[in-house]
Amino acid sequence: MSARYASWSALAALAALVAAWPGAARANPHDTFGFGSRSTALGGAVAADVHDASANYYNPAGLARAEGLELSIGYFRASHHLSTNGVDNEVDPVKGLVLGLVAPGELFGLKFAFGLGAHLPDDRISRVRAFRQEQPRWELYDNRNQRLTLATNLAVAVTDWLEIGGGLSFMSSTRGRLDITGSANIFAPSQSQLRHEVDADLTAVRYPIVGARVALTDRIALAAVYRHEFQLGLDLTAHLQGDISGLTTARYDLATSSVNNYLPRQVVLGGSWALSDAVRVNADFTWLEWSAYVAPVAKLDVGLDIPPPKGGWPASISPPETPAPLKVVPLRLSDRLVPHLGVEWRALDRGWLRGLVRAGYEVQKSPIAAQTASVSYIDRDRHTGSLGLGLVLVHPGEIMPGSIALDGHAQLSVLPEADTLKSSPADLVGDFRAGGTIWNFGATLTATFEGPVVGGARPAGTAAPPVATAKKLGSAR
């Protein structure tokens, strides 16, 4: 068989195999690295204490606590240093802009707010990566955040002590098509004429989020949040058709559909306690339904038709056969309860200038069982500590009756090294040791414009409704 014809056949087989191999499991960037510097610095323990644009992810009900129109922009970069047997696995960094909007108003005597939050990767809109299922890969990190996210929510303060909110989050799904046509000259490969066409597009996947916050007292609040699961599809089709040296016309059709990324259903219960006017302690507990995990395995439909020419094939040519179905080894995961803790201290308060110090911690036990068989989905328990600083300028000038806040965070995730021992000494990969760290740095700038609200008449500088009292006592603003 000629080199050109062999390359063409290998391309078709490769397309089938790549489509059939699993990709990464989780997709939402906020689950690992947080959304907004204040919330990230508090270890994500803000369900009962969030009041800025990050409420679009942590608890939509918190939007109703905004004192005025809020605009925020931030940037973060998370660098992975994950290795196997001492060799860095070169997991791509996650980086990009974080944008937020909170627009409060008043309707029928009730305070409400609209929120918008987005994560915009600065190097690509979406990325898809696939490996052989036998190849070791960091299942929950390698393909996790390389995509655009958007969330829109509404919230309302039903009473002075109860806020509710909800909305939709959007993620980008991928569809692609590959067409190759022309002629392959197996006797003179340089004279082959092949044309290809590639088409890919992104489609939106939506999932709901709802939340509630109850202020038990001016200093103590509780919250509950529900995030629905979602699945990001990866649909690929390929069509190859062409003449083979005038002997026959070959046709190869491939259609594959898979779940490239999956986020489990989540339930969050949280609490916030203002120990004093300067110190607040938060705790969240997040349940993740990993047992409902949908493996990123392709449903493959392959058609190969290469009719033999009159007189049969020359002895030197062996036409390829339809690729055998890939035997996929299932991956089972277990439900997990993830605790988040956060502390915020207002270290400086001079009226017009406030300085805040924050710290947070979370621990997440890996949901993936020991990989003792032929597959190697690497994961380790993750211990994450975070620190942050905040600086708030209150009423910086007559042109802005509000505040400007600059928040920064540093986050370190440690995945302790551990050995993975294979049950078979003939395993393709064999035993390996894996672990590492993830560093995350970022900052967020927020401008709050206090003044008349939509549908109401609260003038600039006057007090917010009582529902915001608990926030004033112990939180950043």
N, C-alpha and C positions, 0 to 999 in steps of 0.2 A: 504494500500500500504506500502511496506517495506521502511525502511529508505534509503537503498542503491538505490532502484528503484526511490524513490522520489528525491534523490540527483541527479541522472542521468537526470531525466526529468527537474529538476530545472536548471541544467547546460545548457541544450539545450535552455530552455526559456530565461535564462539569456544572453546567447550568442546572441540571436535574439534581445533582448531589448537593450543591450549595443551597438550593431551595429547600431541600429536605432536611438539612441540618438545623438544630435548634439555635435560636438567638438568645438574647438576654431576657431576664424575667421582669424586672421592675422598670418603671419609666419616669415617674414624677420626680423632677429635680428637688422639689421642696422637702420630700420625705427624708432625704439624706442630709442636705446642706442647709435647710431652713429657708425662710422667705423674709427678707428684711433683717438688718443688722441687730435691732433691738431684740426681736424674737429669737434669732439665732444665738445671741449671747446668753439668753435665758434658757438655753437648752430646749427650746420649743415648748416650754411649760407656760403657755400664755392663753389657754382656752378661756379662762375666766378673767384675764387681765389685758386682752388685746384691744386696742382702740385706734389703730392706724390702718394703713393699706394692707398690712400683712394679715388682717382679719379675713381677707378674701380667701385665705387658705386655712388659717387656724380655727376661726369661728366667725362666720358671717354676722352673728348677732352683735359682735363688738363694733361693727360699723356705726351702730346707733349711738355710740358713746362719743363720736367725734364732736369737737367744739366748733368746727368751722370747716370750710373747704380745705382739703389737704391734698397736696401734690408731692410726690416723692420720686426720687430717682436714685438708684444705687448700682453698685457693681461688686461682683465677687469672683474669686478664682479658687477652685479646689484642685489641688494637685495630689495625684495618687502615687504612692510609693509602695506598691504591692509586688511581692516577689515570690518565686517558686524555686526552691533549692538554691537560694542566694542570687538568682538572676531576676532582674527587674522585668515585670511583664508588660511594661510600657502601656499601661492603661491611660487613655487620653485624659488630659485635664478637663474640667468642666468650668466654664467661665461665661460671663455675659451680663447684660443689663437687667436690673429689676426695676419695674415701673409700677407706680400705684396712684390711684385716685380715690378719694372719698368725698362725696358731695352730700352733705346733710340737708334736710329740709323739714317742713312741718305740714302735715296733712290731716284735716279733721281733728286738729288739736293734739295729734300724736307726732312725736319726733320720729323721723325715718331718715334713711341714708342709702345712697347708691354707691357701690364700690366696684373698682376695676383693678385687677392685678395681672401682671404679665412678666414672663421670663423670656428674654430674647438672647439666644446664644450669639456670640460675636464672630463665630467662624463658620457656622453652618446652620441652616434652618432645621434640618433633621438628618440623622445618620442611622444607617442600618449596617450591622456587622454580623456575620454568621461564621460558625466554626464547625468542624467535625465534632460530633458529640463525644468522641474519645479524647479530644484535645482539651487539656486543662484550661479553664478560663474562669475569671472572677464573675460569677453569674449575676450578682446583684449590683455590680459597679461598672463593668466594661461598656455597657451600652445604655446606661441608665438615664442620663440627662441630656443627651445630644438631640434635643428637639425643642420646638417652640411650645410654650404653654400660655394659656389665657384663662382668666376667671372673672365672672361678673356676678354680683350679688346684690340683694336688697335686704334691709333690716329695718325693724320698727321697734320702738320702745312702747310696749303695750301699757305698762304702768311705770311708776318710779323705780320699781325693783325687778322688772322683767323685760328683757329684750329677746327678740327672736329674729332669725335671719336665714336666708338660704339663696341658692343660685346654682349656676352651672359652671363647670370647668371644662376647658377644651384642650385637647391634645391633638397632635398631627399624626395621621396614619399615612402609610405609603402604598402606592400602587405603581407598578412598572411594567413595561412591555419592551421586548427585544425582537426585531425582525431582521433576518439575514436571508438575502436572495442572491441569485447569480449562478455562476457556473464554476465548477472545480475541475481543472485539468490534471488528472492523476499522472499523466505521462510527462507533462511540462508544467510543473507547479507555478512557475513564474508567469504563466499566461492565464492563470485563474482570474476570474472577475467576480468578486464578492462585494455586495453592498449591505450595509447594516443601518438600522434605524432604531434609536433608543428613545423611549418616552416614559417619563415618570411624573407623578403628581402627588400632592398631599391632600388628604381629606380630613375633615374635623371629626373627632370622636368626643362625645359629650358625656359627662357623668355628674350627678347632682351631689350637693353638699348642703346640709341643714345644721343649724345650731341654736342653742338657747343659753342665756346667762341669767342667773338669779342672784340679786344682791341681798343676802340675808341681813346684813347690817352695813353701815358705812365702811366697815373695814373687811368684811368677809363676803366672798362671792363664790358661787359654784357654777359650773358650766357642763354642757353635754353637746357633743358634736357627732354627726354621722356623715361619713364619706362613702359613697358607693364604689364598687369595683368598676374597673374598665379594662378593656382589652384593645390593644393597638394592633390592627391587622397589617400583614405584609402579603400583598397579592402580586404575583409575578406571572407573566406569560411570555413564552418564547415561540417563535415560528421560524423554522429554517427550511428553505426550499431552493433547490437548484439542480442544474444539469451536471452530470458527472461524465465529462469527456465524451458527450454524445452517446454514452452507453445506456443511461437510464436517468430518470428524474427522482431524486430523493426528497423526502419530506419528513420533518421532525417537528412535533408539536408538544409543548410543555405548558401545563397550567398548575400552579401551586398556590395554596392559600394557607396562611399560618398566623398565629398570634405572636407577633414579634416582641411585644412588651405587655406586661400584666401588672396591675395594681390591685391588691386585695381590698376587700371591704374592711372599713375601719370604724371603730366606735371609741370616742375619747370622753373620759370623765376627768374634769379638772377642778382645781380650787385655788383661790388666791386669798392671802391673809396679810393685811397691813399691820405689822407688829407695832409700828409707830408711824408718825408722819413722814419719816425718812426711810424706813425699811419695809420691804414687802417680800414675802415668800410665796412661791407658786409651786404647784405640783400637778402634773398631768399623768394619766395612765391610758395608754393607747392599746387597744386590742386589734390585732390584724388577723384576718381569716385566711391564713396561708393554706389551710387544708383544702380550700376551693381552687387552688392554683391550677391554671390552664397551661400545660406545657407548650413551649414554643415549637411545636412540631408541625411540619407542613403536610397538608393533604395533597398528594401528588398524582397527577394524571398525565401519563406519557404516551405518545403515539409515534411510532417509527415505521416508516414505509419506504423500503428501498427495493423495488421490483428488480429481479435479475434480468439482464439483457438477453436478447436472443442468442442462443448458444451457450448461455451460462456465463459465470464470472471467470475471468482469466485465473490461472492457478496462483498468480502472485497477489491476488486481491482477496481479502476476507472482509466482507461487509460487516459493520458492527451490528450487534443485537440490542434489543430494547433493554435498558439498564434494569437490573433486578431491583425490586422494592427494598428500601432501606429498613432494616429492623431497628426500630426506635426503642430505647430503654426508657421506661417511664421514670419521671422524677417526682417524688412525693415530698411534700413539705408539711410542717406542723404549725398550728396556730401559736401566736406569741403575744405576750403582754409586755409592753415596753414602758418603763417608768421614765418620766422627765422631771427634773428638779431645777428651779431657778431662784436666784436671789437678786434683788435690786436695792441699791443703797443710794439715796440722794445725799452725796457727800458735800455738796455746795449748794446753797440757796441764798442768793442775795437779791431776790425779787426779780431783777431784770436778767440775771444769769444763774443758770442751774447746771450743776455737774453731777453725773450719775456714774456709778460703778456697778457692773453686772457680772454674774457668773452663772453657769449652768452645767448640768451633767445628765447624761442618759446612757443606758446600757441596753443593748439589743442582742439577745441570744439568737444565734443563727437558726433559721427555720429549716435549713437543708440538712438531711441526714448524712451520716458518714458515707463517703463515696468509695466503697470497697470493691465494687464491680468494675465493669469496663468503662463507665463514664466518669468524668472528672469535673463536676461543677464545684468550683472552689468557693468556700465562704468560711468566715470565722466570726466568733462573737465580737461585737464592736463596742468599745468603751469610748464615749465622746465627752470631752470636756471643753468648755468655751468660756471666754472672757470678753468683756466689752466695756466701752466707755461712751458716754453720751454728753453732749454739750448743747444747751438750749438757751437761745437768746429770746427773751420775752419782750414783745413790743419794741422791736429794734428801731422803729422810726415811725413818724406820723403817716408815712406812705404805706405802712403795713401794720395795721392793727391786729397783730397775731403773734406768731413765733416762728423761729427758724431753728431746726434741730439737726445736728450732725451726729450720727451714731456710727461706731465702728465695732468690728468683731474679729476675733481670732478663735479658730476652732481646730481642735486636734482629735482625730479618731485613731485609736490604737486597736489593731486586730492582732492579738497575740499569736506568735508562731506556734504551729502545731503540726504533727505528722499525720499524713493520710496513708494508711496501710492497705494495700490491695490484697484481696483474698487469694488471687491466683499469682504464682510466681512468673507466669508467662504473660501477664498483663502488658498491653502495648505501651502504657505509660510507666507503670511500676510505682513503687512507693515514692512519696515526695513530701517536702516540708514547705509550708506556705504561711505567710503573714505579712504584716506591713503597717503603714500609717497613711493617713489622709489629712492634709493640711488645707484649711479653708480660711481665707482672709477676705474682708469686704467692708464697705462703708455705704451708708444711706443718708441722703440729704432730704429733709422734709420741710416744706413750708406750709404753715397753717394760717389761713386768712379768716379771722373771726369777724363777724358782722351779721347783717341781716341774713336770715335763712330763707330758703325757698318756701313760700306759702306762709311765712310767719313774719314777725317784726322785732326780733331780738337785736338791739343795736350793738355796735362794736364795743367790746370791753365789758359788757354786762355778764352776769353769771350764767352759766349753762344750767339746764334743768337739773333737778336733784339726782337724776340717774347717773350723772357724771361725778357725783360727790366722792364715791369710793376711789375713782381714778385720781382725783386731785390729791387725796390723802397719801397715796403710796406709790404711784406710778410715775413714769418719766415726765410727763408734761405737767 
